[in-house]
Structure formats: structure tokens, C-alpha cells
Amino acid sequence: MSLSDLVLNLKVILPIAVLVLWACALLIIDLFIPAQRKGLTALLAALGLAVVLGLAVAQAGRQESAFNDMVVVDGFSTFLNVLFAASGLAGIALAYDYLKRTGMERGEYYTLLMFSISGMMLMAQATDLIVMFLALELLSIPLYVLSGFARPRADSEEAALKYFLLGSFSGAFVVFGIALVFGATGSTALATVLEVARNGAANLTLLVIGAGLVVVGLGFKVAAVPFHMWTPDVYQGAPSAVTAFMSVGAKAGGFAALLRIFMVAVPSTSAHLWLVFEILAILTMLLGNLVAIAQTNIKRMLAYSSIAHAGYILMALVTYGLPTTAPIGVAAALFYLVAYAVTSFGAWAVVIALEKAEGKGLELDDYAGLGRKYPLLALAMAVFMLSFTGVPPTLGFMGKFYLFGAAIHGGFVGLALFGVVTSLISAYFYLRVIVIMYMREGDPEVSADPWLKFTAIAAAVLTVLLSLAAGPLFNLAARATLFLN
């Protein structure tokens, strides 16, 4: 490889390269920052992510491949890279005060966060299954460590162990699936897999089984039923700032891989796998919403809520074998990921604000009286609960509108109606939070950290304002699907 080729290749992965180098440098710099001034590490991490966010935005409109077509920059990857970098900044804002008051303020937290984001970004840009697997591990391993960051707290260590063991198990499914796809087509490059499948030269049985195993492995990442078992325990046991980031980043990273693989590489298996996605979507929406009703702990409730929202996004994948509908489904999924990210970070900001250093303040009853004592924070939480439910005028409503519309456009009217019914079920446990905040007496105490309050209020404002300007945002998501052509 010549120097000019290397430079061209590095330009394609420039945001990832800068992020990894920044994280490595921060790991060394942090050694010289006193324990009582770790806020400086957070500031440097935020500065690095801001630079990466700018570089990702600067790649808009480019469509180039690098490293023998194993990674690519296109509208899809750019859209998601901006989302990942913005999620990292929100994750730092939520963690800054939380780590300090819970006695977990250690500089490596931010380095691990940045490494995980680099894995997510590589996942979005990967066009080769081997690179995708490496990105999956780079995304996951830092999250395993972060889940146990509250050591020696037993529930945090348990969360890390469960996440690691089940994550490793799911990774094995991905590897075995990739091996079968290679055996079926002779390649792990998505474009070659597509070409071989279209020419009828692939072993269709092996290809379908391999694709199914990849679905199993990535289904774990997005918390789809029946691969969701880890979610409630890990969400509850991990530090809340980690859970907030994980609920958005890991889910978006998993869907980045699912959308890239099934919308590009294996449309020929649509007759065999679309039903699998439909069943997964139905089970995930149903279980997530039903079990959330029984939860009294806010973190476990949001865990099952996260499972349910994975089911809604899976509706987009049901249409992946339909050439006219697939781009609409991808655009709807990308829009919903943004809606979920904004709403979720805002909700977790309120949760972290109420959580006490000893891990208390996480029961639903602890929200009693919030509407009277902290009206702005309660109003923000009400907006997030309504957005999760899908009530206008919120981003959550518009996200479900586009997803259900994509399903109907593809002829899956029953699936869309099922999504509406499960949304009605979810109204019970989401509205319960609002009832407790405004209609029960209590004396809650919240953190004085201005970043938490700013994140919550800003997210609430965006949840409403972006819903009123949903058209331009959806158009951006639609332009990101041009990689399908």
C-alpha cells in the first residue's frame, strides 16, 4: 500500500482514528491529573468527542470505501457516527456529577467510554463481517468493565459478570454465523455476499442458517426477546450513568450492524427470514411492555421499556426483502434511534438526579412530590414518559408514526396494529410515573448538578421541538439510506 493510498484510507476512518488516539492519550494524561481534579479528564474527553463530532459532520455527502472495501463512509455511517458522538457527550454530562457523589470518580471511565464509542462507529462503517465482529467486541468489552465500575458493590459486579458471560456467548453465535456465511458464499465482504447470492452461486441453506446465527448474536446487543435475559439485571446493577449510555449506544450499534447486513447483503433470504424478524418484533414488544407493568424499580422499568423499543425498531427489518419499502424502513429505524436517544438520555438524567449515593431513590414511590417541589424536572420527566408512550407532540410519537407507516407500506398491517396495541399497554406504566410525581405527597431530593438539570431540560425541549420539525429530520434519515441503491 502506497503512502497516498494509506492517507486516503485514513480519511475514511478519520473520526474513529482521532477518537482512538485521543482515548489513548487521555489514558496517559489522566495519570498526571490529581484524584480530586478528575473533572479535567471529563472535560478533555468531552473536547475530544466534540472534535470527533465535527469530523463526522464534515463527512456528510461523502461515499468512499477504504482498506479493500472493508470499511466505508456513506450517509448511513455519517448519520450514526454523529448520533454516537452526541451520545458520548450526553453520557459524559450524566456521569460527571454522578461519579463524584457515588465515589466512583476515576479517569479510566471516560477512556473506556471513548473506546466503546469507537467500536460503535466502526460498526456503522464496516462492510465486511470480520471487521463488524471486531467492532462488536470493541464496543462490548469496555461496557463489560463499565458495568462493574461500582466495585465492590455486589450488584454491579454481578451485572458485569452476567453481561460478560452472556455477551461472550452471543459473540460465539456471531462468529459461527460469519463462518457459515463464508462457507455459503466464499466471502465475508457484504457486497460479494450479495453478488454471489444474486447469481445463485451461494449455498442458500448455509446462508440462511449463518444469517440466523448472526441475528441471534446481534439480537443480544439490541435486547430482543428471547435474547433479553441480561437486560434487567445489568441495567439495575450497573452504575446509572453507564446504563444510560448503554441503553442508547449498544442498541444503536447493534441495529447499525443489523440494518447494514440485512438491507445490503442478504436480501435473497427475505423469503426465509422476514417471518423471523416479525416474530421477534412481536415477542419483544409484547414481553417488554407487559413485564414493565410489574416493575417498581425505575431502572428495571426502563430496562423492560428498552426491550419494548427494540421490538418497535425490529419492525423496520421485517421489510428488508422489499426493494421499494426497505429504504423507508431504514429511514424510520434511524429516525426512531434518534428519538429514543434524546428521550432516553433525558429520562436517565432525571433518574440520576434523584438517585442517592447509597443507591437509593430508585423506586417509583421516590418520585412522589416531584411535581410540587421540582416542577421543571417533573415536567421534563412527564414529556419523556409521554414520548416513550408515543403521545403527540413528542419525538416518540413521530418515531412510531414513521415505523408503523413503513410496516403498513410493506403490507404488514397486522404488525403495525400490534405495535399500536402494545403502545397502549405501555401507557399504563409510563403514565403511572406521571401520576406518582403529581398526585402523591412526598419530599424528594435531587442533585444540585447543573449539567444533569440542563441535560434533562434540553432533552425535553428537543423532544417537543424536533417533533414539530420531524420532516427535515426524517429527510436526513432518508438520505442516509442511499447506500441501498
C-alpha positions in Angstrom: 0.0 0.0 0.0 1.4 3.3 -1.1 1.5 6.4 1.2 -1.2 8.1 -0.8 -3.5 5.0 -0.5 -2.9 5.0 3.2 -3.8 8.7 3.5 -7.0 8.1 1.5 -7.9 5.1 3.7 -7.3 7.0 6.9 -9.5 9.9 5.7 -12.4 7.4 5.6 -11.9 6.4 9.2 -10.6 9.8 10.4 -13.2 10.3 13.2 -12.5 6.8 14.5 -8.8 7.2 14.3 -8.9 10.5 16.1 -11.2 9.1 18.8 -8.9 6.1 19.5 -5.7 8.2 19.5 -7.5 10.7 21.9 -8.6 8.0 24.2 -5.0 6.5 24.3 -3.5 9.9 25.0 -6.2 10.6 27.7 -5.3 7.3 29.4 -1.7 8.6 29.8 -2.6 12.2 30.7 -5.0 11.0 33.4 -2.1 9.6 35.3 -0.9 13.1 36.0 -4.3 14.5 37.0 -4.8 14.5 40.8 -7.6 12.4 42.1 -9.6 15.4 43.3 -9.5 17.0 39.8 -10.8 14.2 37.6 -13.3 16.7 36.2 -10.4 17.8 34.0 -10.4 14.3 32.5 -14.1 14.6 31.8 -13.5 18.0 30.1 -10.7 16.6 27.9 -12.9 13.6 26.9 -15.8 15.9 26.0 -13.4 18.1 24.0 -12.2 15.0 22.1 -15.8 13.9 21.3 -16.7 17.4 20.2 -13.8 17.3 17.7 -14.9 13.8 16.5 -18.5 15.1 16.2 -17.3 17.9 13.9 -15.2 15.4 11.8 -18.2 13.2 11.5 -20.4 16.0 10.3 -17.7 17.1 7.9 -18.0 13.7 6.2 -21.6 14.3 5.2 -22.2 13.7 1.5 -19.1 11.6 1.0 -19.3 8.0 -0.2 -15.9 6.3 -0.3 -14.6 2.9 0.7 -11.2 2.0 2.2 -9.0 -0.9 3.2 -10.0 -3.1 0.3 -13.7 -2.1 0.7 -13.8 -3.4 4.3 -15.0 0.0 5.7 -17.0 2.7 4.0 -18.1 6.3 4.7 -21.6 7.0 3.4 -24.8 8.7 4.5 -25.7 5.7 6.8 -22.4 5.7 8.7 -22.3 9.5 8.9 -25.8 9.7 10.4 -25.0 7.1 13.0 -21.5 8.4 13.8 -23.0 11.8 14.6 -25.5 10.1 16.9 -22.7 8.1 18.6 -20.5 11.1 19.2 -23.5 13.1 20.5 -24.5 10.2 22.8 -20.9 10.2 24.2 -21.2 13.9 25.1 -24.5 13.3 26.8 -23.0 10.3 28.6 -20.2 12.5 30.0 -22.7 15.1 31.1 -24.7 12.5 33.0 -21.6 10.9 34.5 -19.7 13.9 35.7 -21.5 14.6 39.0 -22.8 11.1 39.4 -19.3 9.5 39.6 -18.2 12.2 42.1 -21.1 11.8 44.6 -21.1 8.0 44.4 -17.3 7.7 45.0 -16.5 6.3 41.5 -14.7 9.3 40.0 -11.9 7.6 38.2 -10.4 8.8 34.9 -10.5 5.5 33.1 -14.3 5.8 33.0 -14.1 8.3 30.2 -11.4 6.4 28.3 -13.5 3.2 28.3 -16.5 5.3 27.2 -14.5 6.6 24.2 -13.2 3.2 23.2 -16.7 1.8 23.2 -17.9 4.7 21.0 -15.1 4.0 18.6 -16.4 0.4 18.3 -19.9 1.7 17.6 -18.6 4.0 14.9 -16.6 1.2 13.3 -19.8 -1.0 13.4 -21.6 1.6 11.4 -18.8 1.9 8.8 -18.0 -1.8 8.5 -18.9 -3.5 5.2 -17.1 -6.8 6.0 -18.4 -9.3 8.5 -14.9 -9.8 10.1 -14.5 -6.1 10.7 -18.0 -6.0 12.0 -17.2 -8.6 14.6 -14.1 -6.8 15.7 -16.2 -3.6 16.0 -18.7 -5.6 18.1 -16.0 -6.7 20.5 -14.5 -3.2 20.7 -18.0 -1.9 21.5 -18.7 -4.5 24.1 -15.6 -5.1 26.2 -15.4 -1.5 27.6 -19.1 -1.8 28.5 -18.4 -5.1 30.4 -15.8 -3.2 32.5 -18.0 -0.1 33.0 -20.9 -2.3 34.2 -18.7 -3.3 37.1 -17.4 0.1 37.8 -19.2 0.4 41.1 -16.9 -2.2 42.7 -17.0 -3.6 45.3 -20.8 -3.2 45.2 -22.1 -6.8 44.7 -24.9 -5.9 42.3 -22.5 -4.0 40.0 -20.0 -6.9 39.9 -22.9 -9.3 39.3 -24.1 -7.1 36.4 -20.6 -7.1 34.8 -20.2 -10.8 35.1 -23.6 -11.6 33.6 -23.1 -9.1 30.8 -19.6 -10.5 30.1 -20.7 -14.2 30.1 -23.8 -13.7 28.0 -22.0 -11.2 25.7 -19.2 -13.7 25.1 -21.8 -16.4 24.4 -23.6 -14.2 21.9 -20.3 -13.3 20.3 -19.7 -17.0 19.6 -23.0 -17.1 17.7 -21.9 -14.2 15.5 -18.6 -15.9 14.7 -20.2 -19.2 13.8 -22.7 -17.3 11.7 -20.0 -15.5 9.9 -18.2 -18.8 9.2 -21.3 -20.3 7.7 -21.9 -17.2 5.5 -18.3 -17.5 4.3 -18.9 -21.2 3.6 -22.0 -20.4 1.7 -20.5 -17.6 -0.5 -16.8 -17.8 -0.2 -16.5 -14.2 1.2 -17.2 -12.1 4.3 -17.5 -8.9 2.3 -21.1 -7.8 2.2 -21.0 -6.7 -1.4 -19.6 -10.0 -2.5 -22.1 -12.0 -0.4 -24.9 -10.0 -2.2 -23.4 -10.6 -5.7 -22.9 -14.4 -5.1 -26.4 -14.7 -3.7 -27.9 -12.9 -6.7 -26.1 -15.1 -9.1 -27.5 -18.1 -7.5 -24.0 -19.4 -6.7 -24.5 -19.4 -2.9 -25.5 -22.3 -0.8 -28.8 -20.9 0.3 -29.2 -23.2 3.3 -25.9 -22.3 4.8 -26.5 -18.6 4.1 -29.9 -18.6 5.8 -28.5 -20.6 8.9 -25.5 -18.3 9.1 -27.6 -15.2 8.8 -29.9 -16.6 11.5 -27.0 -17.1 13.9 -25.8 -13.5 13.3 -29.4 -12.4 14.2 -29.1 -14.3 17.5 -25.7 -12.7 18.3 -26.8 -9.2 17.4 -30.3 -9.8 19.0 -28.4 -9.9 22.3 -26.9 -6.5 21.7 -30.3 -4.9 20.9 -32.0 -6.8 23.8 -34.6 -8.5 21.6 -36.6 -11.3 23.0 -35.6 -14.1 23.7 -32.1 -12.7 24.0 -33.0 -10.1 26.5 -32.4 -12.0 29.8 -29.3 -9.9 30.7 -31.0 -6.6 30.3 -33.0 -6.0 33.6 -30.2 -7.3 35.9 -27.4 -5.4 34.1 -29.5 -2.2 33.8 -30.2 -2.3 37.6 -26.8 -3.4 38.8 -24.6 -1.2 36.6 -23.9 2.4 37.6 -26.8 4.5 36.3 -24.6 6.7 34.1 -23.3 3.5 32.4 -26.9 2.2 32.0 -28.0 5.4 30.4 -25.2 5.3 27.8 -25.6 1.6 27.2 -29.3 1.8 26.6 -28.7 4.1 23.7 -25.2 3.3 22.4 -25.2 -0.5 22.5 -28.7 -0.6 21.0 -27.9 1.8 18.2 -24.6 -0.1 17.5 -26.4 -3.4 17.2 -29.1 -2.0 14.9 -26.3 -0.4 12.8 -25.0 -3.9 12.1 -28.4 -5.5 11.6 -29.5 -2.8 9.1 -26.3 -2.9 7.2 -26.2 -6.7 6.9 -29.8 -7.4 6.1 -30.6 -4.4 4.0 -27.5 -4.9 1.9 -26.0 -8.4 1.9 -28.7 -10.9 2.3 -32.0 -9.7 0.7 -32.2 -13.0 -1.1 -33.0 -14.7 2.2 -36.1 -12.5 2.6 -38.5 -15.3 2.0 -36.9 -17.2 4.8 -36.0 -14.6 7.5 -38.7 -11.9 7.3 -41.0 -14.1 9.4 -38.3 -14.5 12.0 -38.0 -10.7 12.3 -41.8 -10.4 12.6 -41.9 -13.0 15.4 -39.0 -11.3 17.2 -40.7 -7.9 16.9 -44.0 -9.2 18.2 -42.4 -11.1 21.2 -40.1 -8.2 22.1 -42.9 -5.6 22.0 -45.2 -7.8 24.0 -42.9 -9.1 26.7 -41.1 -5.7 27.2 -44.4 -3.8 27.7 -46.2 -6.5 29.8 -43.4 -7.2 32.3 -42.6 -3.5 32.7 -46.1 -3.1 34.3 -45.0 -5.2 37.3 -41.8 -3.2 38.0 -41.5 -0.9 41.0 -37.8 0.0 40.4 -37.3 2.8 37.8 -34.2 1.2 36.4 -35.8 -2.2 35.8 -38.9 -0.5 34.4 -36.7 1.4 31.9 -34.9 -1.8 31.1 -38.1 -3.5 30.0 -39.0 -0.3 28.2 -35.7 -0.5 26.3 -36.6 -4.1 25.3 -40.0 -3.0 24.1 -38.5 -0.2 22.0 -36.1 -2.7 20.4 -39.2 -4.5 19.2 -40.6 -1.4 17.6 -37.3 -0.9 15.7 -37.3 -4.5 14.6 -40.5 -3.7 12.7 -38.3 -1.9 10.1 -36.3 -5.1 9.5 -39.4 -7.1 8.5 -39.5 -5.1 5.3 -35.9 -5.7 4.3 -36.7 -8.0 1.4 -38.9 -5.5 -0.3 -36.9 -3.2 -2.6 -39.5 -0.3 -2.5 -40.1 -0.5 1.2 -36.7 -1.2 2.6 -35.3 2.4 2.3 -38.4 3.7 4.1 -37.9 1.1 6.9 -34.2 2.0 7.3 -35.1 5.7 7.4 -37.8 5.1 10.0 -35.4 3.0 12.1 -32.7 5.7 12.0 -35.3 8.4 13.0 -36.5 6.2 15.8 -33.0 5.7 17.1 -32.6 9.5 17.4 -36.0 9.9 19.1 -35.2 7.1 21.5 -31.7 8.5 22.2 -33.0 12.0 23.1 -35.9 10.7 25.2 -33.8 8.1 27.0 -30.9 10.4 27.9 -33.4 12.9 29.3 -35.2 10.3 31.4 -32.0 8.9 32.7 -30.8 12.4 33.6 -33.9 12.7 35.9 -33.2 9.2 37.3 -29.6 10.1 38.1 -30.7 13.4 39.7 -32.9 11.6 42.2 -30.6 8.6 42.9 -28.7 8.8 46.2 -25.1 7.9 46.7 -26.1 4.7 48.5 -28.1 3.5 45.6 -31.5 4.6 47.0 -34.0 6.9 45.3 -34.7 4.4 42.5 -38.2 3.2 43.5 -41.2 4.7 41.8 -42.5 5.9 45.1 -39.4 8.1 45.5 -40.8 10.3 42.7 -43.8 11.3 44.8 -44.0 15.1 45.2 -41.5 15.8 42.4 -44.1 17.9 40.6 -44.6 20.2 43.6 -41.0 20.5 44.7 -39.2 20.5 41.3 -41.8 21.4 38.7 -39.3 21.8 35.8 -37.7 18.4 36.4 -41.1 16.8 36.8 -42.4 18.4 33.6 -39.3 17.1 31.7 -39.9 13.6 33.1 -43.6 13.8 32.0 -42.5 14.7 28.5 -40.2 11.7 28.4 -42.9 9.3 29.6 -45.3 10.7 27.0 -42.6 10.4 24.3 -41.9 6.7 25.3 -45.7 6.1 25.1 -46.0 7.7 21.7 -48.2 10.7 22.6 -48.0 13.8 20.4 -46.4 16.3 20.2 -43.3 14.3 21.0 -40.5 12.6 19.1 -41.6 9.2 20.3 -45.0 9.7 18.6 -43.3 10.7 15.3 -40.9 7.8 15.5 -43.8 5.3 15.9 -45.7 7.1 13.2 -42.9 6.5 10.7 -42.2 2.9 11.8 -45.8 1.9 11.7 -46.2 3.6 8.4 -43.2 1.7 7.0 -44.8 -1.6 8.2 -48.1 -0.7 6.6 -46.4 0.3 3.3 -44.8 -3.1 3.2 -48.1 -4.8 3.7 -47.7 -5.7 7.4 -50.8 -4.1 8.6 -51.3 -6.6 11.4 -47.8 -6.0 12.8 -48.5 -2.2 12.8 -51.8 -2.8 14.7 -50.0 -5.0 17.2 -47.5 -2.1 17.7 -50.3 0.3 18.4 -51.9 -2.1 20.9 -48.6 -2.6 22.8 -48.1 1.1 22.9 -51.5 1.4 24.6 -50.4 -1.2 27.1 -47.2 0.8 27.8 -49.3 3.9 28.6 -50.1 2.2 32.0 -46.6 2.1 33.4 -45.4 5.3 31.8 -48.4 7.4 32.9 -48.0 5.8 36.4 -44.8 7.7 36.8 -46.6 11.0 36.0 -49.4 10.2 38.4 -46.9 9.5 41.2 -45.0 12.7 40.6 -48.0 15.0 40.6 -50.7 13.2 42.7 -48.8 11.8 45.6 -47.3 13.6 48.5 -43.5 13.3 49.1 -40.3 15.1 49.7 -37.8 14.1 47.1 -34.2 15.4 47.0 -32.4 15.9 43.7 -28.7 16.5 42.8 -27.7 20.1 42.5 -25.5 19.4 39.5 -26.4 21.9 36.8 -25.3 19.6 34.0 -27.9 17.0 34.9 -30.7 19.6 35.0 -29.5 21.1 31.8 -29.4 17.7 30.1 -32.9 16.9 31.3 -34.5 20.2 30.3 -32.6 20.4 27.0 -33.7 16.9 26.1 -37.3 17.7 27.0 -37.3 20.8 24.8 -35.7 18.8 21.9 -38.3 16.0 22.3 -41.1 18.5 21.6 -39.4 20.9 19.2 -37.9 18.2 16.9 -41.3 16.5 16.7 -42.7 19.7 15.2 -39.8 19.7 12.7 -39.8 15.9 12.2 -40.0 16.2 8.4 -36.4 17.6 7.9 -35.0 15.1 10.4 -36.7 12.2 8.6 -35.4 13.5 5.3 -31.9 13.4 6.7 -32.5 9.8 7.7 -33.9 9.1 4.3 -30.9 10.5 2.5 -28.8 8.2 4.8 -30.4 5.2 3.1 -28.9 6.0 -0.3 -26.4 3.2 0.3 -29.2 0.8 -0.6 -29.2 1.9 -4.2 
